[in-house]
Amino acid sequence: MTKWCREFSEGRTHVHDEQRSGRPALISYDFLQEIEEEICSNRHVMIRELHHIIPEVSKSTIHEAVTEKLGYRKLCAHWVPKMITDDHKTKWVGSTLKFLMRYKEMSLWTPL
């Protein structure tokens, strides 16, 4: 806290940190492309399995690449993109309506 007070009293005008050199990023474009190819070839692949395929990178870095950089999440043991398109929504609504109609036809559905 005193560091910030001192810097503002010396004339600092913004709260963002300055650019600085640091540890280089481990997640390169080639690395991301290799992971995405593995996910596309097998949607059931786990982080542990990806780590066996690419052992030079830690599991946590692979998880970060898959979830944050590539934008995937696990859904029913499949890797799926986080962004849901209008086409996906339309298909889900259609499937839901078919299910509800089948349920109603089986006379299991009673309206409230």
N, C-alpha and C positions, 0 to 999 in steps of 0.2 A: 504494500500500500504506500509506504513512504517513497519507494522508487517512482511510482506514478506521480505522486504529489511533487516530488523534486523535478521530474521531467516537465510537468506542466508549468511549474513556476519558472523553469528555464526557457519556456517559449514553445513547447510542444503543443500542437493544435489538434491532433487526431488521436484516436484510441487504438487504431490498428497497428499490429506489430510490423516492424520493418522487414524487408526481404533479407534473408540470411542463407548462407550455405548450410547444408545439412546432409543427412544421409540420403543417398540417391534412391529414387523409387525403384522397387523391385518388380513392379508390375509394368512390363513393357508391352508394346503392341503385339509382338510375336507371341509372348506368353499368353495374352488374352485370346489371341486367335487360336492357339493350340487348345486352350481350355474350352473355348466355344465349340470347336470341332468335336471334341470328346463329348460334350453335353448334347450336341445335335445328333451324334451317332448313337448315343445311349442316354435317354432322358432319365433313366433310373440310377445313373452313376452317382456315387457318393463322394464327398470330400476326401474321405480316406482312400478311395480307389484312385481319385485324381492325384493324390499325394504319391501313390505307388507308381503312377505313370510319370509324374514329374517330381522325383524325390529331392531335387535341389532346392525346392521352395517349400516353406513350412505350410502346415494345414491352415493356420490362421490367415496367412497371406492368400492362399488359394480361396478360402471362404470369402475374404474381403473382395477378391477379384470377381468371384461369381456373383455375389450379392450386391455389392456397391458399384463396381465398374461395369459389369455386364448387365446388371439389373434383373437377375433371376431370383426366384424364391421357390421353395419346395411346396408342392401341392399334390397331395395323394402320392407321394414318393416320386413325383416327376419334377424336373426343373422346368418352370414356365416363366415367360417374361412377366414382369410386374405390370406392364401397361396392358390394360384390357381394351380392345378395340370395340367399335360399335358392332362389328360382325360377330365377335365373341358374345356380346350381350344379346344380340338377336338370336343366335343359336341357343343360348341358355334359356331364354324366354320361351322359344319354341319347344325345347325339350321339356321344360317345366309344364307347359300347357298340355303336351301329349301325356305326360305322367298324370296330371290331374284329371284329364278326360278318361284315361284308362281306369283310374281309381274310382271315378264317379260311375263308370259303366259296371264296375264290379259290385255296385251297391254298398260299398263300404263308406261312402261319403255321406254325411248327414249335415245339411246346412244348419247354422246356429240360429 
